[in-house]
């Protein structure tokens, strides 16, 4: 299981590695005005063109302040840049009022985490909205004396660390910008975010599985962007990675997305697709999304169960999909 890091020297080291990884991909650095609740400040910032994000970091009273925004900044002007999100680990100990944290697993691997507090003072944007609309992964962690559920932002071991961080920034931007898709209450039950748990739980996820989870949001958002680009109406919920809606807001296609190819993941995909679709009226087309090295046995099982299988491979910092059928016809293909 993951454990939130509390020791001052360990947090300082993780923060140094975090900023070092980010600064290594900076295309440009300069001075910008950063706006925040109650004022603004002139700060040194960095920007990366590929991921289309800028960032700046400071040490505040009790935390490392890591602020992120999107689009290239207007350098050396008086324009006040809005902050999309902050990932602010405390200097030491547990501080649940601060959104950022570092966690480590039993093997010493480090992960960047976020508590889901993304409002920034804006009315109607809080943890419940983020919980319901976020397309990434949540992970239960040992958080001092309790167990909490935090967002997995990125794995320090992953070659896609920066891509994972950037995906989180853009995902926060997306959630803040859009209103919740209006769907019939009988088809999707939105849940309320529960941060803390008291009691005993068993954790079985391996380090490899947790690291793979950090790629989940990258896969979901890449697929979502393609579907939106070709004019398909999509949505997501805490229990469904992606779904396609028709003009009457009825489910037409449902996706379950995995980042590893174990048999356990295949079992889970089947169970989740059938369980969630069973609660609907007319059964939608079911799609299991897996890395390209999914074996033929699993592919044949999906086929026999009338589950369409969509696979992808990693090229540079993103997933590249094979071909997928449109909801209107499984015989009509579009390139993903």
DRENBA-191209 format. One line per field, with one value per atom (N, C-alpha, C): x, y, z. Coordinates in steps of 0.1 Angstrom, whole numbers. Example, Ala and Ser with C-alpha at 12.3 -4.5 7.8 and 13.67 -1.06 7.14 Angstrom:
<recs>
px <- (132; 123; 132; 128; 137; 129)
py <- (-57; -45; -33; -22; -11; 0)
pz <- (78; 78; 78; 71; 71; 79)
</recs>
This chain:
<recs>
px <- (8; 0; 9; 3; 10; 9; 20; 21; 24; 16; 20; 33; 42; 55; 53; 60; 59; 72; 83; 96; 101; 106; 109; 120; 130; 141; 136; 127; 122; 113; 105; 96; 104; 114; 123; 130; 135; 142; 132; 120; 110; 106; 104; 101; 113; 125; 136; 136; 133; 133; 121; 110; 98; 101; 107; 110; 121; 131; 142; 136; 127; 121; 113; 106; 98; 108; 118; 126; 135; 137; 145; 137; 124; 117; 112; 117; 113; 118; 109; 113; 117; 111; 114; 111; 119; 118; 117; 110; 109; 100; 97; 89; 75; 66; 52; 45; 33; 24; 15; 14; 5; -5; -18; -29; -34; -38; -43; -54; -61; -72; -66; -70; -65; -54; -48; -37; -30; -18; -10; 5; 14; 28; 36; 47; 56; 66; 66; 73; 80; 91; 98; 90; 87; 80; 86; 83; 88; 76; 79; 68; 73; 64; 67; 57; 62; 53; 45; 52; 46; 34; 36; 25; 16; 20; 12; 9; 19; 17; 28; 25; 36; 35; 46; 46; 56; 53; 62; 62; 73; 73; 80; 74; 79; 79; 86; 84; 76; 65; 56; 58; 49; 51; 52; 44; 44; 44; 46; 45; 53; 55; 60; 49; 50; 39; 42; 36; 38; 25; 26; 14; 15; 4; 4; -7; -4; -14; -12; -21; -20; -18; -13; -10; 3; 9; 22; 19; 27; 24; 27; 22; 25; 37; 49; 61; 63; 68; 72; 61; 49; 37; 30; 20; 13; 0; -1; -12; -11; -22; -23; -27; -19; -22; -29; -40; -48; -41; -42; -36; -47; -43; -52; -53; -42; -42; -29; -29; -17; -15; -2; 1; 11; 7; 14; 17; 28; 31; 36; 32; 37; 52; 58; 72; 75; 65; 67; 53; 52; 40; 29; 17; 4; -4; -8; -16; -27; -39; -49; -56; -53; -58; -51; -39; -31; -33; -34; -39; -28; -15; -5; 1; 7; 14; 23; 33; 41; 38; 39; 36; 47; 50; 59; 53; 57; 52; 63; 60; 69; 83; 84; 97; 104; 99; 105; 102; 94; 90; 81; 83; 76; 66; 55; 43; 39; 35; 29; 14; 8; -6; -13; -26; -34; -47; -51; -63; -76; -76; -88; -94; -87; -93; -88; -97; -93; -101; -108; -117; -111; -100; -94; -103; -113; -123; -135; -135; -146; -158; -170; -182; -186; -190; -195; -184; -172; -161; -154; -156; -150; -147; -145; -141; -151; -164; -175; -175; -175; -175; -163; -151; -139; -140; -145; -147; -156; -166; -176; -171; -162; -159; -144; -136; -122; -120; -111; -109; -97; -90; -78; -82; -72; -73; -73; -81; -80; -73; -66; -59; -60; -64; -64; -50; -47; -33; -34; -23; -21; -17; -26; -25; -24; -12; -11; -19; -28; -36; -48; -51; -63; -60; -70; -68; -76; -70; -76; -76; -84; -84; -79; -68; -62; -61; -59; -57; -42; -40; -27; -24; -14; -10; 1; 12; 23; 32; 39; 49; 63; 71; 85; 93; 89; 95; 92; 81; 76; 83; 86; 92; 82; 69; 59; 55; 64; 62; 56; 63; 59; 46; 44; 31; 20; 22; 12; 8; 19; 16; 8; 12; 5; -9; -11; -25; -33; -28; -35; -39; -30; -32; -44; -43; -53; -67; -66; -78; -85; -78; -83; -90; -83; -88; -102; -102; -115; -126; -123; -134; -139; -130; -134; -143; -139; -146; -159; -162; -174; -185; -197; -207; -210; -215; -218; -228; -224; -233; -246; -257; -270; -275; -276; -280; -292; -301; -312; -307; -313; -309; -310; -318; -320; -309; -300; -290; -276; -273; -260; -262; -257; -258; -245; -244; -232; -231; -218; -216; -209; -210; -204; -190; -181; -167; -165; -159; -156; -141; -135; -120; -114; -121; -115; -122; -114; -120; -114; -122; -117; -119; -109; -110; -98; -100; -89; -93; -83; -85; -73; -75; -64; -61; -48; -44; -36; -39; -33; -25; -27; -21; -6; 1; 16; 21; 34; 40; 38; 39; 38; 24; 14; 0; -3; 3; 0; 7; 19; 26; 17; 12; 4; -9; -14; -26; -24; -11; -8; -10; -10; -12; -27; -36; -50; -56; -54; -59; -54; -42; -36; -44; -47; -54; -68; -75; -89; -90; -82; -83; -80; -70; -66; -78; -84; -96; -108; -110; -121; -119; -107; -105; -108; -104; -107; -122; -129; -143; -150; -146; -152; -149; -137; -132; -141; -146; -154; -169; -172; -186; -194; -188; -195; -197; -208; -211; -207; -198; -193; -195; -193; -193; -186; -185; -179; -185; -183; -188; -178; -180; -171; -169; -180; -179; -177; -178; -176; -166; -155; -144; -149; -156; -161; -174; -184; -195; -199; -206; -211; -226; -232; -246; -252; -265; -272; -279; -286; -292; -303; -307; -317; -311; -297; -289; -291; -293; -293; -279; -274; -261; -261; -250; -249; -236; -226; -214; -207; -201; -195; -181; -171; -157; -152; -144; -137; -122; -114; -100; -90; -81; -71; -57; -47; -33; -24; -29; -21; -29; -22; -29; -30; -30; -32; -46; -47; -60; -69; -64; -72; -79; -71; -76; -87; -85; -95; -108; -107; -118; -126; -118; -124; -131; -125; -131; -145; -145; -158; -168; -164; -173; -179; -170; -174; -183; -180; -188; -202; -203; -216; -224; -217; -224; -230; -222; -227; -237; -236; -245; -258; -258; -270; -280; -275; -284; -291; -288; -294; -306; -313; -325; -319; -317; -311; -296; -291; -277; -269; -259; -250; -239; -232; -221; -210; -204; -194; -180; -170; -157; -147; -138; -127; -114; -107; -96; -83; -73; -61; -49; -37; -24; -24; -16; -15; -11; -4; 1; -9; -22; -32; -32; -32; -31; -44; -42; -53; -64; -61; -71; -81; -76; -85; -93; -86; -93; -105; -103; -113; -125; -121; -132; -140; -134; -141; -151; -145; -153; -165; -163; -174; -185; -181; -190; -196; -193; -198; -193; -180; -173; -163; -164; -154; -141; -130; -117; -109; -105; -97; -83; -73; -59; -51; -41; -32; -18; -9; 5; 10; 21; 27; 37; 35; 44; 48; 60; 65; 57; 49; 43; 28; 23; 9; 5; -7; -12; -17; -14; -19; -28; -40; -50; -51; -56; -59; -72; -80; -92; -104; -114; -126; -138; -148; -161; -169; -176; -185; -197; -203; -215; -226; -227; -238; -237; -225; -223; -209; -209; -196; -188; -194; -188; -182; -185; -180; -168; -156; -145; -140; -135; -128; -114; -105; -91; -90; -84; -82; -67)
py <- (-12; 0; 13; 24; 36; 43; 50; 57; 71; 81; 95; 98; 104; 107; 119; 118; 128; 134; 127; 132; 144; 154; 166; 164; 156; 154; 146; 137; 129; 137; 145; 154; 164; 170; 179; 173; 160; 153; 150; 146; 144; 156; 167; 180; 184; 183; 186; 178; 165; 156; 160; 163; 167; 180; 190; 202; 200; 192; 189; 182; 172; 166; 175; 185; 194; 204; 209; 219; 213; 200; 194; 195; 197; 198; 212; 222; 235; 240; 246; 251; 266; 272; 287; 290; 299; 305; 320; 326; 340; 345; 358; 364; 366; 362; 365; 370; 375; 379; 368; 362; 351; 357; 355; 360; 349; 353; 344; 351; 343; 350; 360; 372; 383; 391; 388; 396; 389; 393; 387; 390; 383; 384; 382; 389; 387; 375; 365; 352; 347; 339; 332; 319; 317; 305; 298; 286; 278; 273; 270; 266; 255; 245; 234; 234; 235; 235; 222; 211; 198; 195; 198; 195; 207; 219; 231; 235; 235; 239; 248; 257; 265; 262; 264; 262; 271; 273; 281; 275; 277; 271; 280; 280; 288; 280; 285; 280; 290; 285; 294; 290; 295; 294; 279; 270; 257; 246; 251; 242; 246; 236; 239; 243; 254; 259; 257; 247; 243; 247; 258; 263; 260; 256; 252; 260; 263; 269; 263; 266; 261; 273; 269; 278; 286; 291; 298; 311; 315; 327; 339; 351; 363; 369; 367; 370; 385; 389; 403; 413; 409; 419; 420; 428; 430; 421; 412; 403; 393; 392; 383; 369; 359; 345; 338; 331; 323; 310; 305; 293; 282; 271; 260; 251; 248; 239; 241; 237; 237; 223; 219; 207; 210; 212; 218; 208; 201; 192; 201; 196; 203; 201; 210; 208; 195; 192; 180; 176; 163; 158; 157; 155; 153; 166; 172; 184; 182; 178; 175; 187; 199; 211; 216; 210; 213; 202; 206; 196; 186; 189; 180; 171; 160; 151; 142; 137; 126; 113; 102; 89; 79; 69; 59; 45; 35; 22; 14; 1; -8; -9; -7; -8; 5; 16; 29; 37; 33; 41; 52; 64; 76; 80; 85; 90; 104; 111; 125; 123; 129; 127; 140; 140; 152; 148; 157; 154; 157; 163; 166; 179; 188; 201; 210; 214; 221; 234; 238; 250; 263; 266; 279; 290; 287; 298; 299; 291; 292; 284; 291; 285; 273; 262; 251; 241; 244; 236; 231; 218; 213; 198; 191; 177; 168; 171; 162; 163; 174; 176; 169; 171; 165; 150; 144; 130; 124; 131; 126; 127; 137; 139; 136; 134; 131; 118; 118; 107; 99; 102; 95; 85; 81; 71; 76; 71; 74; 62; 65; 54; 56; 45; 45; 45; 53; 54; 55; 51; 53; 68; 75; 90; 93; 91; 93; 82; 86; 76; 71; 76; 72; 67; 61; 58; 68; 74; 84; 80; 86; 84; 96; 95; 106; 103; 113; 111; 108; 98; 94; 104; 112; 122; 116; 111; 106; 97; 88; 79; 84; 86; 90; 80; 68; 57; 57; 63; 62; 71; 66; 75; 86; 84; 94; 103; 104; 112; 126; 134; 147; 147; 137; 136; 134; 126; 123; 136; 144; 156; 166; 167; 176; 171; 158; 153; 157; 157; 161; 175; 184; 198; 201; 195; 197; 190; 180; 173; 183; 189; 198; 210; 215; 225; 221; 209; 204; 203; 198; 196; 210; 220; 233; 240; 237; 244; 239; 226; 221; 219; 219; 215; 200; 194; 180; 176; 166; 162; 158; 163; 160; 147; 137; 124; 119; 111; 106; 100; 104; 99; 84; 78; 64; 56; 63; 56; 57; 69; 70; 76; 69; 74; 80; 94; 100; 98; 96; 94; 106; 106; 116; 112; 121; 118; 116; 105; 102; 101; 111; 111; 101; 100; 92; 79; 70; 57; 53; 48; 43; 28; 21; 6; -1; -13; -21; -25; -23; -27; -35; -44; -51; -46; -44; -39; -49; -51; -62; -57; -44; -38; -38; -43; -43; -29; -27; -14; -12; -23; -23; -18; -24; -20; -6; -1; 13; 22; 19; 27; 28; 16; 16; 24; 25; 33; 48; 52; 66; 70; 59; 61; 61; 58; 56; 69; 80; 92; 96; 93; 96; 88; 76; 67; 72; 75; 79; 92; 102; 115; 115; 107; 106; 101; 90; 84; 94; 101; 110; 121; 127; 138; 134; 121; 117; 116; 110; 108; 121; 131; 144; 151; 149; 155; 151; 138; 134; 135; 144; 147; 138; 129; 120; 126; 125; 130; 119; 123; 114; 119; 110; 114; 103; 106; 96; 97; 88; 88; 81; 81; 74; 59; 53; 38; 35; 45; 42; 51; 45; 53; 63; 58; 66; 60; 68; 63; 72; 67; 75; 76; 88; 90; 93; 89; 93; 107; 112; 125; 126; 114; 114; 111; 112; 109; 95; 86; 71; 66; 56; 50; 43; 45; 38; 29; 34; 26; 29; 18; 19; 14; 21; 17; 14; 3; 1; 0; 9; 11; 5; -3; -9; -5; -6; -2; -14; -25; -38; -49; -60; -71; -84; -83; -95; -101; -114; -120; -114; -109; -102; -90; -82; -71; -74; -85; -90; -94; -101; -105; -92; -82; -70; -62; -62; -55; -61; -74; -81; -78; -80; -78; -63; -54; -40; -36; -41; -38; -44; -56; -63; -58; -55; -50; -37; -27; -14; -13; -21; -21; -27; -37; -44; -34; -23; -13; -4; -5; 3; -4; 4; -2; -11; -4; -11; -12; -24; -27; -20; -11; -5; -14; -10; -17; -16; -28; -28; -29; -20; -20; -21; -31; -32; -27; -18; -11; -16; -22; -28; -24; -25; -24; -35; -32; -41; -55; -58; -71; -80; -76; -85; -98; -109; -122; -126; -136; -141; -147; -154; -161; -150; -139; -129; -122; -120; -114; -123; -136; -146; -146; -145; -145; -132; -121; -108; -110; -116; -118; -126; -137; -146; -140; -130; -123; -111; -109; -98; -84; -85; -73; -69; -57; -53; -49; -53; -51; -41; -30; -19; -19; -20; -20; -8; -5; 7; 4; 12; 10; 24; 25; 37; 42; 54; 61; 74; 76; 88; 90; 100; 102; 99; 93; 90; 77; 73; 60; 62; 52; 52; 40; 42; 32; 25; 12; 6; 12; 4; 10; 5; 14; 11; 14; 7; 9; 20; 27; 38; 32; 39; 33; 29; 37; 35; 21; 16; 4; -2; -14; -20; -24; -22; -25; -12; -1; 12; 16; 18; 21; 36; 41; 54; 52; 60; 59; 66; 60; 66; 69)
pz <- (0; 0; 0; -4; -4; 10; 14; 26; 24; 28; 27; 34; 28; 34; 43; 55; 66; 69; 67; 72; 63; 70; 63; 52; 55; 45; 33; 35; 24; 15; 21; 13; 5; 12; 5; -7; -5; -16; -28; -24; -35; -42; -35; -41; -51; -47; -55; -68; -67; -78; -88; -82; -89; -98; -92; -99; -109; -106; -115; -128; -126; -137; -146; -140; -147; -155; -148; -154; -165; -165; -176; -190; -190; -202; -205; -198; -200; -214; -222; -235; -233; -223; -221; -206; -201; -188; -188; -180; -179; -168; -168; -157; -162; -153; -156; -144; -146; -134; -132; -120; -116; -107; -111; -103; -93; -81; -72; -63; -55; -47; -38; -40; -31; -37; -49; -54; -66; -68; -79; -75; -82; -80; -92; -93; -105; -101; -109; -106; -118; -115; -126; -129; -142; -146; -158; -160; -171; -179; -192; -201; -210; -213; -223; -234; -246; -257; -260; -259; -262; -253; -240; -230; -228; -233; -232; -218; -209; -196; -191; -182; -175; -160; -153; -139; -132; -119; -111; -97; -90; -76; -66; -54; -43; -30; -20; -7; 2; 6; 14; 29; 37; 52; 56; 51; 56; 45; 32; 21; 9; 0; -13; -22; -28; -37; -51; -58; -72; -79; -87; -94; -109; -115; -129; -137; -150; -158; -172; -182; -195; -205; -217; -228; -225; -235; -233; -226; -216; -209; -218; -213; -220; -212; -217; -209; -208; -196; -194; -197; -193; -195; -181; -181; -168; -168; -178; -178; -166; -159; -147; -152; -151; -155; -144; -148; -139; -136; -124; -120; -123; -130; -132; -120; -115; -102; -95; -82; -74; -68; -67; -61; -50; -38; -27; -15; -16; -4; 8; 20; 32; 34; 41; 44; 52; 61; 69; 75; 79; 85; 76; 82; 75; 76; 65; 64; 54; 58; 49; 43; 48; 43; 31; 28; 17; 6; -6; -17; -21; -20; -26; -15; -20; -11; -19; -13; -19; -11; -18; -12; -17; -9; -13; -10; -18; -16; -8; -6; 2; -4; -17; -24; -25; -19; -19; -31; -40; -52; -47; -54; -49; -59; -54; -63; -59; -69; -66; -65; -54; -51; -50; -50; -49; -41; -32; -24; -31; -43; -50; -47; -40; -36; -47; -57; -69; -70; -60; -62; -64; -56; -57; -54; -45; -41; -51; -61; -71; -66; -66; -62; -71; -65; -72; -77; -75; -79; -66; -63; -51; -53; -42; -42; -48; -45; -50; -65; -71; -85; -91; -85; -90; -90; -79; -77; -88; -91; -101; -115; -118; -132; -136; -126; -128; -136; -146; -155; -151; -140; -136; -125; -117; -107; -93; -84; -70; -63; -53; -46; -31; -24; -9; -4; 6; 11; 26; 33; 47; 49; 55; 57; 71; 77; 92; 99; 107; 115; 109; 96; 89; 75; 68; 54; 46; 36; 28; 14; 6; -9; -16; -23; -30; -45; -53; -67; -70; -78; -83; -94; -93; -103; -112; -106; -114; -106; -113; -107; -111; -101; -104; -112; -111; -119; -133; -137; -151; -160; -173; -183; -187; -184; -187; -176; -166; -154; -158; -166; -170; -177; -186; -193; -184; -173; -163; -155; -152; -145; -153; -166; -176; -178; -178; -180; -168; -156; -144; -145; -149; -150; -160; -172; -182; -178; -170; -165; -155; -146; -137; -145; -155; -163; -170; -175; -181; -171; -159; -149; -145; -143; -139; -150; -162; -173; -177; -175; -180; -169; -173; -163; -164; -153; -153; -164; -172; -183; -177; -182; -177; -183; -174; -178; -169; -174; -167; -154; -142; -129; -128; -136; -135; -142; -150; -157; -150; -144; -137; -123; -114; -100; -96; -95; -91; -76; -71; -57; -50; -37; -30; -26; -27; -23; -8; -5; 9; 11; 18; 19; 29; 40; 51; 54; 59; 63; 76; 85; 98; 99; 102; 103; 97; 92; 86; 72; 63; 49; 45; 35; 29; 16; 13; 0; -8; -20; -28; -40; -44; -56; -54; -65; -65; -70; -68; -72; -87; -95; -109; -113; -106; -109; -105; -94; -90; -100; -105; -115; -127; -131; -144; -142; -130; -128; -131; -130; -133; -147; -156; -170; -174; -165; -168; -173; -167; -172; -186; -189; -202; -213; -210; -220; -221; -210; -211; -218; -215; -221; -236; -240; -254; -262; -257; -264; -264; -252; -252; -262; -263; -272; -287; -290; -304; -306; -297; -299; -300; -292; -292; -305; -311; -323; -335; -334; -345; -342; -332; -330; -321; -314; -305; -291; -286; -272; -262; -253; -243; -229; -219; -205; -197; -184; -175; -161; -153; -139; -131; -117; -109; -112; -118; -120; -135; -144; -158; -164; -170; -175; -186; -196; -207; -212; -216; -223; -234; -244; -255; -254; -256; -255; -268; -270; -282; -280; -290; -288; -277; -272; -262; -248; -248; -235; -231; -240; -237; -240; -232; -234; -247; -255; -268; -268; -260; -259; -246; -240; -227; -228; -222; -222; -208; -207; -195; -199; -193; -198; -187; -192; -184; -189; -179; -183; -181; -177; -177; -183; -186; -193; -186; -172; -164; -166; -162; -163; -153; -142; -132; -138; -146; -152; -163; -169; -179; -172; -160; -153; -148; -143; -138; -149; -161; -172; -176; -176; -180; -169; -156; -146; -145; -147; -146; -158; -170; -181; -180; -176; -175; -163; -152; -140; -142; -148; -150; -161; -171; -182; -179; -169; -165; -158; -153; -146; -156; -169; -179; -186; -194; -201; -212; -223; -235; -233; -235; -233; -244; -240; -250; -255; -266; -270; -259; -256; -246; -252; -247; -252; -241; -242; -233; -239; -232; -238; -230; -238; -232; -240; -233; -241; -251; -262; -274; -271; -260; -258; -251; -252; -246; -254; -247; -254; -261; -270; -278; -271; -260; -251; -246; -241; -236; -247; -258; -269; -274; -274; -278; -268; -255; -245; -247; -249; -251; -263; -274; -286; -283; -276; -273; -264; -256; -247; -254; -267; -274; -269; -264; -260; -270; -275; -285; -278; -284; -278; -286; -279; -285; -278; -286; -280; -284; -276; -279; -276; -281; -278; -274; -267; -262; -273; -278; -287; -281; -278; -271; -258; -256; -244; -244; -254; -255; -260; -258; -264; -278; -286; -300; -302; -305; -306; -320; -320; -332; -337; -345; -350; -342; -341; -332; -340; -337; -344; -338; -347; -342; -335; -326; -320; -330; -341; -350; -357; -359; -366; -362; -358; -355; -368; -379; -392; -398; -392; -398; -389; -394; -387; -388; -378; -378; -372; -377; -371; -358; -348; -335; -333)
</recs>
